[in-house]
Amino acid sequence: MVKETGYYDILGVQPNATEAELKKAYRKLAMKYHPDKNPEAGDKFKAISQAYEVLADSDKRKLYDRGGEEAIKEGGTSSGGGLHSPMDIFDMFFGGGGGGGGRRRGPAKGKDVVHQLKVSLEDLYNGATRKLALQKNVICDKCEGRGGKRGAVEKCPNCRGSGMQVRIAQMGFGLVQQIQSMCHDCQGQGERINPRDRCKNCQGHKVARVRKILEVHIDKGMKDGQQIRFSGEGDQDPQLEPGDIIIVLDEKEHPRFTRSSTDLIMKMELDLAESLCGFQKTIKTLDERTLVITSIPGEVVKNTDVKNIMGEGMPMYRNPFEKGRLIIQFNVKFPDKLEPAVCLQLEKLLPSSGKEIIPDDAEEAHLMDYDPHAHQHHNHSVYDSDDEDAGGQRVQCASH
C-alpha cells in the first residue's frame, strides 16, 4: 500500500507499474510536453520528469511509497539527495546532450532532436522503410554562417562581446548588489551586425530553416521504444558541432497479437463442440501467410489452456531467421442453456462420476446467479423482516 499516488497519476500508471511501463509512460509524455514542442507546458514537463526520476530509482520509489512527496523532499536515500533538472533527465533517457564523463575535444555539441515514429507490429515483423519529413536549421549558404557581409560583424560595444550586462543596484545601508542579465543590444550573442549589412537570406541569424526528408530503416525484430540515431543530422550552428536526430519507435496496438519479447500472443475462441471433439482453424500471420492448426478428436482443449507454435513468433533483431513462439490462449465458449432432451443424451455420452448420495436430513437450497451487491441487500431484508415480526414492540432487560 502506497501513502500517495501523485507521481503515479502524473505518469498515468498504476502503483504496481513495472520498470518497462514507467519508461514507456515517461517517453510518451516527455516527448509530448517537451518545451521545444510545447513551450507553454514547462511546469507539466518538470512534473513528469520529477515523477519519473523518483519512480525509476528503486530506493527513491520505496521512500516515496512509504512517505510520499514530503519524504522525497526531506531526502534520506542512498542514491543521492536532490533531483536533476528536467532537461538532464530527458538527455540521460534518450542518450543525448553530449554529457557524461570526460571533456569533449573540439567544438561543443548541439542538442539532440528527438522524434517519435508510430509503427505497426507488421513493420517490426517484416521490416520497413519510412520517410519522415522534419524542419531543421542549416548554416546559411549565402553568408556562409556569418550573418552578413564580410567584416560586417562587430563586437557588441554594450557588453564588450560577453553577451551579458552587469548592473549595480543600491540595497541601502551602503550595500550594493550586482545583477547580471542578457545584453538586449545583441540578444546575448556578444556581437552585432548593422541592419544594412545583414544577410537577406537568414536576416542575420546565420542559419536558415529547411525541410529535410529522412529515410528511416526499421529492421526486422526491432522493439517498441528502440532508438534509431542519425549522427550529425541535428540543427546546425556556426559555433557548435551538430547534434543527432533520434527516432524513437512507438509500437501501435495490434487487433490480434500482443508482443512479449520475441513471442507473439493471441487469443482463440472455441465453442464447446470444438473443445471436446476437435477442430481445425486457420491463423493469418503478420507476413500474410496462413497457418492451419488441428486438434484431433479425443484431444480435449480446456478453457484457459495455452499451446504454442515454435518459430512463428517475432524475428530476433539482427538475426531475423531465428524466431520466437506463437502462443495461443484458448477460451471455450459454453452455451447459455441446453434443452432437457439434449442433457439426457449428453449424460449418456459423457463420462460421469456417479450420482451423489443425499442424506435424509439435507436441506433444499436455491442456486442463483452471483451478484456481489445482493448479499448486503439480502441481509438488510432479513433484519427488516425480523423487526416487522416483533410488531414494533421492544423488550428491555430489567434493571435491579
C-alpha positions as CSV (number, residue, x, y, z in Angstrom):
1,M,0.0,0.0,0.0
2,V,1.4,3.4,-1.0
3,K,0.9,6.6,1.0
4,E,0.0,8.7,-2.0
5,T,-0.3,8.1,-5.8
6,G,0.5,11.6,-7.1
7,Y,3.7,10.7,-9.1
8,Y,2.0,7.6,-10.5
9,D,-1.0,9.7,-11.6
10,I,1.3,12.2,-13.4
11,L,2.7,9.4,-15.5
12,G,-0.7,7.7,-15.9
13,V,0.4,4.3,-14.4
14,Q,-0.6,2.1,-11.5
15,P,1.4,1.9,-8.3
16,N,2.5,-1.6,-9.2
17,A,3.8,-0.5,-12.6
18,T,6.9,-2.3,-13.9
19,E,10.1,-0.5,-15.0
20,A,9.2,-1.0,-18.6
21,E,5.7,0.6,-18.1
22,L,7.3,3.6,-16.3
23,K,9.8,4.1,-19.2
24,K,7.1,3.9,-21.9
25,A,4.9,6.3,-20.0
26,Y,7.7,8.8,-19.5
27,R,8.9,8.5,-23.1
28,K,5.4,9.4,-24.5
29,L,4.7,12.2,-22.0
30,A,8.2,13.8,-22.2
31,M,8.1,14.0,-26.0
32,K,4.5,15.4,-25.9
33,Y,5.3,18.1,-23.4
34,H,8.9,18.9,-24.2
35,P,9.4,22.7,-24.3
36,D,10.7,22.6,-27.9
37,K,7.3,21.2,-29.0
38,N,5.1,22.6,-26.3
39,P,6.6,25.9,-25.0
40,E,3.7,26.6,-22.6
41,A,3.9,23.2,-20.9
42,G,7.1,23.9,-18.9
43,D,5.5,23.1,-15.5
44,K,3.9,19.9,-16.8
45,F,7.3,18.8,-18.3
46,K,9.0,19.5,-15.0
47,A,6.4,17.4,-13.0
48,I,6.7,14.5,-15.5
49,S,10.5,14.5,-15.2
50,Q,10.4,14.7,-11.4
51,A,7.8,11.8,-11.1
52,Y,9.9,9.6,-13.4
53,E,13.2,10.3,-11.7
54,V,11.7,9.2,-8.4
55,L,9.8,6.2,-9.6
56,A,12.6,4.9,-11.8
57,D,15.1,4.8,-8.9
58,S,14.2,1.8,-6.6
59,D,15.4,3.5,-3.4
60,K,13.6,6.7,-4.1
61,R,10.5,4.8,-5.1
62,K,10.4,2.8,-1.8
63,L,10.8,6.1,0.1
64,Y,8.0,7.7,-1.9
65,D,5.7,4.8,-1.4
66,R,6.3,4.9,2.4
67,G,6.3,8.7,3.0
68,G,5.0,10.4,-0.2
69,E,6.5,13.6,-1.8
70,E,7.4,15.0,1.6
71,A,9.7,12.2,2.3
72,I,11.5,12.8,-1.1
73,K,11.9,16.5,-0.3
74,E,13.5,15.6,3.1
75,G,15.9,13.2,1.4
76,G,17.3,10.1,3.0
77,T,18.0,7.8,0.0
78,S,21.3,6.1,-0.5
79,S,21.2,7.1,-4.2
80,G,21.6,10.8,-3.5
81,G,19.6,13.7,-2.3
82,G,18.5,16.4,-4.8
83,L,16.7,15.8,-8.1
84,H,18.2,16.5,-11.5
85,S,16.9,19.2,-13.9
86,P,14.1,18.1,-16.3
87,M,16.4,18.5,-19.4
88,D,19.2,16.4,-17.8
89,I,16.7,13.6,-17.2
90,F,15.5,13.9,-20.8
91,D,19.0,13.8,-22.2
92,M,20.0,10.9,-20.0
93,F,16.9,8.9,-21.0
94,F,17.4,9.5,-24.8
95,G,21.2,9.4,-24.6
96,G,21.7,13.0,-25.8
97,G,23.3,16.2,-24.7
98,G,27.0,15.1,-25.1
99,G,27.2,14.7,-21.3
100,G,28.9,12.1,-19.3
101,G,32.5,11.5,-18.1
102,G,35.5,13.4,-19.5
103,R,35.7,16.6,-21.5
104,R,34.8,16.8,-25.2
105,R,37.6,17.7,-27.6
106,G,36.8,20.2,-30.4
107,P,33.6,22.4,-30.5
108,A,30.7,21.8,-28.2
109,K,27.9,19.7,-29.5
110,G,24.4,21.0,-30.1
111,K,21.2,19.5,-28.7
112,D,19.9,16.2,-30.0
113,V,16.5,16.3,-31.6
114,V,14.1,13.5,-30.7
115,H,11.1,12.5,-32.9
116,Q,8.6,9.7,-32.2
117,L,7.6,7.4,-35.1
118,K,4.5,5.3,-34.8
119,V,5.0,1.8,-36.3
120,S,2.8,-1.2,-36.7
121,L,3.6,-4.7,-35.5
122,E,3.8,-5.7,-39.1
123,D,6.5,-3.1,-39.7
124,L,8.5,-4.6,-36.8
125,Y,8.0,-8.1,-38.0
126,N,8.7,-7.7,-41.7
127,G,11.0,-4.6,-41.6
128,A,10.1,-1.4,-43.4
129,T,11.4,1.9,-44.7
130,R,9.5,5.1,-43.7
131,K,10.1,8.6,-44.8
132,L,10.0,11.3,-42.1
133,A,9.7,15.0,-43.0
134,L,11.1,17.5,-40.5
135,Q,12.4,21.1,-40.2
136,K,16.0,21.8,-39.2
137,N,18.4,24.7,-39.1
138,V,21.3,24.6,-41.6
139,I,24.2,27.1,-41.9
140,C,23.1,29.8,-44.4
141,D,24.9,29.2,-47.7
142,K,24.5,32.8,-48.8
143,C,26.6,34.3,-46.0
144,E,28.4,31.1,-45.0
145,G,27.2,31.4,-41.4
146,R,28.5,35.0,-40.8
147,G,25.1,36.6,-40.7
148,G,26.1,39.4,-43.1
149,K,28.8,40.8,-45.3
150,R,32.5,40.1,-44.6
151,G,33.7,42.4,-41.9
152,A,30.1,43.5,-41.0
153,V,30.1,41.5,-37.8
154,E,31.5,43.6,-34.9
155,K,31.8,43.0,-31.2
156,C,28.9,44.4,-29.2
157,P,30.1,47.6,-27.6
158,N,27.4,47.4,-24.9
159,C,28.5,44.1,-23.4
160,R,32.0,44.0,-24.9
161,G,31.4,40.7,-26.5
162,S,30.3,38.8,-23.4
163,G,26.6,38.7,-24.2
164,M,25.8,39.7,-20.6
165,Q,25.2,43.0,-18.9
166,V,26.1,43.7,-15.2
167,R,24.1,46.3,-13.4
168,I,24.8,47.7,-9.9
169,A,21.8,48.2,-7.6
170,Q,21.8,50.1,-4.3
171,M,20.4,48.0,-1.5
172,G,20.6,50.6,1.3
173,F,22.9,51.0,4.3
174,G,25.8,51.3,1.9
175,L,25.2,47.9,0.3
176,V,25.2,47.2,-3.4
177,Q,24.2,44.2,-5.5
178,Q,25.5,43.1,-8.9
179,I,22.7,41.9,-11.2
180,Q,23.7,40.0,-14.3
181,S,21.3,39.8,-17.3
182,M,21.4,39.1,-21.0
183,C,22.5,42.0,-23.2
184,H,19.5,43.5,-25.0
185,D,21.5,45.1,-27.8
186,C,22.9,41.8,-29.1
187,Q,20.4,39.3,-27.6
188,G,23.2,37.5,-25.7
189,Q,25.3,36.9,-28.9
190,G,28.2,39.1,-28.0
191,E,28.2,40.6,-31.5
192,R,26.0,42.6,-33.7
193,I,25.5,43.4,-37.4
194,N,24.4,46.7,-38.9
195,P,20.9,46.1,-40.3
196,R,22.0,47.4,-43.7
197,D,24.7,44.7,-43.9
198,R,22.6,41.8,-42.7
199,C,22.2,38.7,-44.9
200,K,18.9,39.0,-46.7
201,N,18.5,35.2,-46.7
202,C,18.9,34.5,-43.0
203,Q,18.2,38.0,-41.6
204,G,21.5,37.9,-39.7
205,H,20.7,34.7,-37.8
206,K,23.5,32.8,-39.6
207,V,21.2,29.7,-40.1
208,A,18.2,29.1,-42.3
209,R,15.2,26.8,-41.8
210,V,14.9,24.0,-44.3
211,R,12.8,20.9,-44.8
212,K,14.6,17.6,-44.5
213,I,13.4,14.1,-45.5
214,L,14.9,11.3,-43.6
215,E,14.6,7.6,-44.7
216,V,14.1,5.6,-41.5
217,H,15.0,1.9,-42.0
218,I,13.1,-0.3,-39.5
219,D,14.9,-3.6,-39.2
220,K,13.1,-6.9,-38.5
221,G,12.7,-7.6,-34.8
222,M,13.1,-4.0,-33.6
223,K,11.1,-3.2,-30.4
224,D,8.8,-0.6,-29.0
225,G,10.9,2.3,-27.7
226,Q,14.0,1.3,-29.7
227,Q,16.1,4.3,-31.0
228,I,17.4,4.9,-34.4
229,R,20.1,7.6,-34.4
230,F,21.1,9.8,-37.3
231,S,24.5,11.3,-36.2
232,G,25.2,14.9,-37.0
233,E,21.8,15.5,-38.6
234,G,20.5,17.8,-35.8
235,D,20.3,21.6,-36.1
236,Q,23.5,23.3,-37.4
237,D,25.1,26.3,-35.7
238,P,28.4,28.0,-36.7
239,Q,29.7,27.7,-33.1
240,L,28.6,24.1,-32.4
241,E,29.0,20.6,-33.8
242,P,25.6,19.5,-35.0
243,G,23.7,17.2,-32.6
244,D,21.9,14.0,-33.6
245,I,18.4,13.2,-34.7
246,I,17.0,10.4,-32.7
247,I,14.0,8.5,-33.9
248,V,12.1,6.6,-31.2
249,L,9.8,3.7,-32.4
250,D,6.3,3.7,-30.9
251,E,4.5,0.4,-31.5
252,K,0.8,0.7,-32.2
253,E,-1.7,-1.7,-30.6
254,H,-2.5,-4.7,-32.8
255,P,-6.0,-6.1,-33.0
256,R,-4.9,-9.8,-32.9
257,F,-1.4,-10.1,-31.5
258,T,0.4,-8.9,-28.4
259,R,4.1,-9.0,-28.3
260,S,6.3,-10.2,-25.4
261,S,10.0,-10.0,-26.3
262,T,10.3,-12.4,-29.3
263,D,7.0,-14.2,-28.6
264,L,3.6,-13.3,-30.1
265,I,0.5,-14.0,-28.0
266,M,-3.0,-14.4,-29.4
267,K,-6.4,-15.5,-28.0
268,M,-8.6,-18.1,-29.8
269,E,-12.2,-18.8,-29.0
270,L,-13.7,-22.3,-29.3
271,D,-17.2,-23.5,-28.9
272,L,-17.9,-26.5,-26.6
273,A,-18.1,-28.9,-29.5
274,E,-14.7,-27.9,-30.9
275,S,-13.3,-28.1,-27.4
276,L,-14.5,-31.7,-26.9
277,C,-14.5,-33.1,-30.4
278,G,-11.5,-31.5,-32.1
279,F,-11.2,-28.6,-34.6
280,Q,-9.3,-27.2,-37.5
281,K,-8.6,-23.4,-37.5
282,T,-6.5,-21.0,-39.6
283,I,-4.3,-18.2,-38.4
284,K,-3.2,-15.3,-40.6
285,T,0.4,-14.4,-39.8
286,L,2.0,-10.9,-39.9
287,D,3.6,-11.6,-43.2
288,E,0.3,-12.7,-44.8
289,R,0.9,-16.5,-44.6
290,T,-1.9,-18.8,-43.4
291,L,-1.2,-21.4,-40.7
292,V,-3.5,-24.4,-40.1
293,I,-3.8,-25.8,-36.6
294,T,-5.6,-29.1,-35.8
295,S,-6.9,-30.7,-32.6
296,I,-7.8,-34.3,-33.4
297,P,-11.0,-35.9,-31.9
298,G,-10.3,-37.2,-28.5
299,E,-7.9,-34.4,-27.6
300,V,-9.9,-32.2,-25.2
301,V,-8.8,-28.5,-25.2
302,K,-9.9,-27.0,-21.9
303,N,-10.8,-23.4,-21.1
304,T,-7.6,-21.3,-20.4
305,D,-5.4,-24.0,-22.0
306,V,-2.2,-22.5,-23.6
307,K,-0.4,-24.0,-26.5
308,N,2.4,-22.7,-28.8
309,I,3.8,-23.0,-32.2
310,M,7.6,-22.8,-32.3
311,G,9.3,-20.5,-34.8
312,E,6.2,-18.4,-35.6
313,G,6.8,-15.5,-33.2
314,M,8.8,-12.3,-33.8
315,P,12.1,-12.4,-35.6
316,M,15.2,-11.7,-33.4
317,Y,16.8,-8.4,-34.0
318,R,19.8,-8.7,-36.3
319,N,19.2,-12.4,-36.5
320,P,15.8,-12.5,-38.4
321,F,16.0,-16.2,-39.3
322,E,15.5,-17.1,-35.7
323,K,12.0,-16.5,-34.4
324,G,10.2,-16.8,-31.1
325,R,7.0,-18.7,-30.3
326,L,3.4,-18.0,-31.3
327,I,1.5,-18.5,-28.0
328,I,-2.3,-19.3,-28.3
329,Q,-4.6,-18.9,-25.3
330,F,-7.8,-20.8,-25.7
331,N,-11.2,-19.5,-24.4
332,V,-14.0,-22.1,-24.5
333,K,-17.4,-20.6,-25.0
334,F,-20.2,-22.6,-23.2
335,P,-23.8,-22.4,-24.3
336,D,-26.2,-20.4,-22.1
337,K,-28.9,-23.1,-22.0
338,L,-29.5,-26.7,-23.2
339,E,-32.7,-28.5,-24.0
340,P,-33.6,-31.2,-21.4
341,A,-33.6,-33.9,-24.2
342,V,-30.0,-32.8,-25.1
343,C,-29.0,-33.1,-21.5
344,L,-30.1,-36.7,-21.4
345,Q,-28.2,-37.5,-24.5
346,L,-25.0,-35.8,-23.1
347,E,-25.4,-37.8,-19.8
348,K,-25.2,-41.0,-21.8
349,L,-22.3,-39.9,-23.9
350,L,-20.1,-38.1,-21.4
351,P,-18.2,-39.9,-18.5
352,S,-19.9,-39.5,-15.2
353,S,-18.6,-39.8,-11.6
354,G,-22.0,-41.3,-10.4
355,K,-24.9,-39.7,-8.5
356,E,-24.3,-38.1,-5.2
357,I,-25.9,-39.8,-2.2
358,I,-28.1,-37.2,-0.4
359,P,-28.8,-37.6,3.3
360,D,-32.4,-37.6,4.5
361,D,-31.9,-34.5,6.6
362,A,-30.4,-32.5,3.8
363,E,-32.0,-29.0,3.2
364,E,-33.0,-27.7,-0.2
365,A,-31.1,-24.6,-1.2
366,H,-31.9,-22.3,-4.1
367,L,-29.0,-21.7,-6.6
368,M,-29.0,-18.4,-8.4
369,D,-26.6,-16.2,-10.3
370,Y,-24.0,-14.4,-8.2
371,D,-24.4,-10.7,-7.6
372,P,-21.7,-9.1,-5.4
373,H,-24.2,-6.4,-4.2
374,A,-27.1,-8.8,-3.5
375,H,-25.6,-10.3,-0.2
376,Q,-25.8,-7.0,1.7
377,H,-29.3,-6.2,0.4
378,H,-30.4,-9.7,1.4
379,N,-29.1,-9.3,4.9
380,H,-30.9,-6.0,5.3
381,S,-34.2,-7.5,4.2
382,V,-33.7,-10.4,6.8
383,Y,-33.3,-7.8,9.5
384,D,-36.2,-5.8,8.3
385,S,-38.5,-8.9,8.4
386,D,-37.3,-9.6,12.0
387,D,-38.3,-6.1,13.0
388,E,-41.7,-6.5,11.4
389,D,-42.3,-9.8,13.2
390,A,-41.6,-8.0,16.5
391,G,-44.7,-5.9,15.9
392,G,-42.9,-2.7,16.7
393,Q,-42.5,-3.7,20.4
394,R,-39.0,-3.7,22.1
395,V,-38.1,-5.9,25.0
396,Q,-35.7,-4.3,27.6
397,C,-33.7,-6.2,30.2
398,A,-35.0,-5.5,33.7
399,S,-32.6,-3.5,35.9
400,H,-32.2,-4.2,39.5
